[in-house]
Amino acid sequence: MNRPARLVTAALTASAALLLTACGSGGGDGSSSSDKIAGADSGDKASASPSASASASADGIDRPEIKLPSDMKLVFEGRQTGDAVKDAILADNERAVSTVWQAVASGDLKKSGMGFYYTDAALRGVYNYAKDNNARKTSWAGTLRYFDRQVTVFDKTSAALTYCVDESEANVKDLKTKKVQVVETSPDSYVYYNTGVKKDKQGVWQIWSLHEDRGSQRCQP
């Protein structure tokens, strides 16, 4: 996910860990959890208009709409690789992480769109992460930068995506008081993610496996 992991975690545990820690989940066990997670099987649309990072594509897929708060900015580097399949995977990854932050900011898990872009163990991980933050009325404000995004395509329906997240410009936000708590930048502000993705029947590249390595040397400035 993003710094928010360290951010939110920092607020909840008074540690330097970031928001994303709760987002990483173990490798997929192959079982779907859509019957236990609100909105996981419906792809319910949010009432807001799409954000720049999660705009509708021209592929004909009826996607959930996404709108993030004005103080929550996501920057994605390397959007265009010249390969249509890789670009589609990168685009759906942008939409996926945007749905998690929409859930954290809005408190509406059902209409966040997470169930549209995540499945299996990864869906359980992000759902519980957002739910925990909602319960504590905790979010984040600032900028998360996604960089060094690398896609490896295995076949027509499966691939892997790795990327780094710079959380150094994001801070914890208390949704009750609207106050922002500055989180000191440290090596843990940089996180490496390794995800497994698979293409569903609609043509959406869903994340089924999500692993994080906070403080990874691969992502340090």
C-alpha positions as CSV (number, residue, x, y, z in Angstrom):
1,M,0.0,0.0,0.0
2,N,1.8,3.1,1.2
3,R,3.1,5.3,3.9
4,P,-0.2,5.4,5.4
5,A,0.7,2.1,6.6
6,R,3.4,3.5,8.7
7,L,1.4,6.6,9.4
8,V,-1.7,4.9,10.6
9,T,0.3,2.4,12.5
10,A,2.3,5.2,14.1
11,A,-0.8,6.7,15.4
12,L,-2.2,3.5,16.6
13,T,0.9,2.0,18.2
14,A,3.0,5.1,18.8
15,S,5.7,3.5,16.9
16,A,7.6,4.6,13.7
17,A,6.0,1.9,11.7
18,L,4.0,3.2,8.7
19,L,0.4,2.8,7.6
20,L,1.0,-0.1,5.3
21,T,2.0,-2.7,7.8
22,A,-1.5,-3.9,8.2
23,C,-2.0,-4.0,4.4
24,G,0.6,-6.7,3.7
25,S,-1.0,-10.2,3.8
26,G,0.4,-13.6,3.4
27,G,0.5,-15.4,0.0
28,G,-2.9,-16.4,-1.3
29,D,-4.4,-19.6,0.0
30,G,-6.5,-19.8,-3.1
31,S,-9.8,-19.4,-1.2
32,S,-12.1,-16.4,-1.9
33,S,-13.3,-14.3,1.0
34,S,-15.8,-12.4,-1.0
35,D,-18.7,-13.9,0.9
36,K,-17.4,-12.5,4.2
37,I,-16.4,-9.0,3.1
38,A,-18.9,-6.3,2.4
39,G,-18.9,-5.3,-1.2
40,A,-16.3,-7.8,-2.3
41,D,-18.5,-9.5,-4.8
42,S,-20.5,-6.5,-6.0
43,G,-17.9,-3.9,-7.1
44,D,-20.3,-1.3,-5.7
45,K,-19.7,2.1,-7.1
46,A,-18.9,5.1,-4.9
47,S,-21.1,8.1,-5.4
48,A,-18.1,10.4,-6.0
49,S,-16.5,11.0,-9.4
50,P,-13.2,9.3,-10.3
51,S,-9.9,10.7,-9.2
52,A,-7.0,11.3,-11.6
53,S,-5.3,8.2,-10.3
54,A,-8.3,5.9,-10.7
55,S,-10.1,7.2,-13.7
56,A,-12.2,5.0,-15.9
57,S,-10.4,3.3,-18.8
58,A,-11.5,2.9,-22.4
59,D,-11.6,-0.9,-22.1
60,G,-15.3,-1.0,-21.6
61,I,-15.1,-2.4,-18.0
62,D,-17.7,-0.9,-15.6
63,R,-15.4,0.1,-12.8
64,P,-16.2,1.5,-9.4
65,E,-15.7,5.3,-9.1
66,I,-13.0,6.6,-6.9
67,K,-12.5,10.0,-5.3
68,L,-9.8,10.8,-2.7
69,P,-9.8,13.8,-0.4
70,S,-7.9,16.9,-1.6
71,D,-5.3,16.4,1.1
72,M,-4.5,12.8,0.0
73,K,-2.3,12.7,-3.1
74,L,-0.9,9.6,-4.9
75,V,1.9,9.9,-7.4
76,F,2.6,6.9,-9.7
77,E,5.8,6.9,-11.7
78,G,6.4,4.7,-14.8
79,R,2.8,4.5,-16.0
80,Q,3.7,3.7,-19.6
81,T,6.0,0.9,-20.5
82,G,5.0,0.5,-24.2
83,D,3.6,-2.9,-23.5
84,A,-0.2,-3.0,-23.4
85,V,-0.5,-5.8,-20.9
86,K,2.0,-4.4,-18.5
87,D,0.4,-0.9,-18.8
88,A,-3.0,-2.5,-18.0
89,I,-1.6,-4.2,-14.9
90,L,0.0,-0.9,-13.7
91,A,-3.2,1.0,-14.3
92,D,-5.3,-1.5,-12.3
93,N,-2.7,-1.4,-9.5
94,E,-3.1,2.3,-9.3
95,R,-6.9,1.9,-9.0
96,A,-6.4,-0.9,-6.4
97,V,-4.4,1.1,-4.0
98,S,-6.7,4.1,-4.5
99,T,-9.7,2.1,-3.4
100,V,-7.9,1.2,-0.1
101,W,-7.2,4.9,0.6
102,Q,-10.7,5.8,-0.3
103,A,-12.0,3.3,2.2
104,V,-9.6,4.6,4.9
105,A,-10.6,8.2,4.2
106,S,-14.4,7.7,3.8
107,G,-15.1,5.0,6.2
108,D,-17.3,3.2,3.6
109,L,-15.8,-0.2,3.1
110,K,-18.7,-1.5,0.9
111,K,-18.5,1.2,-1.7
112,S,-14.7,1.6,-1.6
113,G,-14.2,-0.7,-4.6
114,M,-11.6,-2.8,-2.8
115,G,-13.5,-6.0,-3.7
116,F,-13.2,-5.1,-7.4
117,Y,-9.4,-5.0,-7.4
118,Y,-8.4,-7.4,-4.6
119,T,-9.2,-11.0,-4.0
120,D,-8.2,-13.9,-1.8
121,A,-5.7,-13.3,1.0
122,A,-4.9,-9.8,-0.3
123,L,-8.5,-8.7,-0.1
124,R,-8.8,-9.9,3.5
125,G,-5.6,-8.0,4.3
126,V,-6.6,-4.6,2.9
127,Y,-10.2,-5.0,4.1
128,N,-9.1,-5.6,7.7
129,Y,-6.5,-2.8,7.4
130,A,-9.1,-0.3,6.3
131,K,-11.6,-1.5,8.9
132,D,-9.2,-1.1,11.7
133,N,-8.3,2.4,10.7
134,N,-12.0,3.3,10.3
135,A,-12.6,2.1,13.9
136,R,-9.9,4.4,15.1
137,K,-11.0,7.3,12.9
138,T,-7.4,7.4,11.6
139,S,-6.3,8.3,8.1
140,W,-3.4,10.3,6.5
141,A,-2.7,13.5,4.6
142,G,0.1,14.4,2.2
143,T,1.7,12.6,-0.7
144,L,2.6,8.9,-1.4
145,R,5.0,8.3,-4.2
146,Y,5.0,4.9,-6.0
147,F,8.2,4.3,-8.0
148,D,10.4,1.6,-9.5
149,R,7.3,-0.3,-10.6
150,Q,8.2,-3.5,-12.4
151,V,5.8,-6.0,-14.0
152,T,6.7,-9.6,-14.9
153,V,4.0,-11.3,-17.0
154,F,3.8,-15.1,-16.7
155,D,0.9,-15.8,-19.1
156,K,-2.3,-14.3,-20.3
157,T,-3.9,-14.3,-16.9
158,S,-1.1,-14.1,-14.3
159,A,1.7,-11.8,-13.5
160,A,3.7,-10.2,-10.7
161,L,4.2,-6.6,-9.8
162,T,6.9,-5.1,-7.5
163,Y,7.2,-1.5,-6.5
164,C,8.5,0.9,-3.9
165,V,6.5,3.5,-1.9
166,D,7.9,6.7,-0.5
167,E,5.8,7.6,2.6
168,S,8.1,10.5,3.7
169,E,5.7,13.2,2.7
170,A,2.6,11.7,4.4
171,N,1.4,12.2,8.0
172,V,-1.2,10.7,10.3
173,K,-4.6,12.4,10.3
174,D,-7.2,12.2,13.0
175,L,-10.5,12.1,11.3
176,K,-12.4,13.3,14.5
177,T,-10.3,16.4,15.1
178,K,-9.0,16.8,11.6
179,K,-5.5,17.4,13.1
180,V,-2.4,16.0,11.3
181,Q,0.4,14.4,13.3
182,V,3.8,14.7,11.6
183,V,5.6,11.4,11.4
184,E,9.4,11.6,11.4
185,T,11.0,10.3,8.2
186,S,13.2,7.2,8.7
187,P,14.3,4.2,6.6
188,D,10.9,2.7,7.4
189,S,9.3,5.5,5.4
190,Y,10.3,3.5,2.3
191,V,8.6,0.2,1.5
192,Y,9.0,-2.5,-1.0
193,Y,6.0,-4.4,-2.3
194,N,5.8,-7.7,-4.1
195,T,2.3,-8.6,-5.4
196,G,0.8,-11.4,-7.4
197,V,-2.0,-10.4,-9.8
198,K,-4.4,-12.4,-11.9
199,K,-6.9,-11.4,-14.6
200,D,-10.5,-12.0,-13.8
201,K,-13.3,-12.8,-16.3
202,Q,-14.0,-9.1,-16.7
203,G,-10.4,-8.4,-17.7
204,V,-9.5,-6.7,-14.4
205,W,-6.0,-7.5,-13.0
206,Q,-6.8,-8.3,-9.4
207,I,-4.2,-8.5,-6.6
208,W,-4.4,-11.8,-4.8
209,S,-1.1,-11.8,-3.0
210,L,0.5,-8.9,-1.2
211,H,3.8,-8.8,0.7
212,E,5.7,-5.8,2.0
213,D,9.3,-5.2,3.2
214,R,9.4,-2.0,5.2
215,G,12.7,-0.3,5.3
216,S,14.0,-2.3,2.3
217,Q,17.3,-1.3,0.9
218,R,15.9,-1.5,-2.6
219,C,13.8,1.6,-2.0
220,Q,16.0,3.9,0.1
221,P,16.8,7.3,-1.4
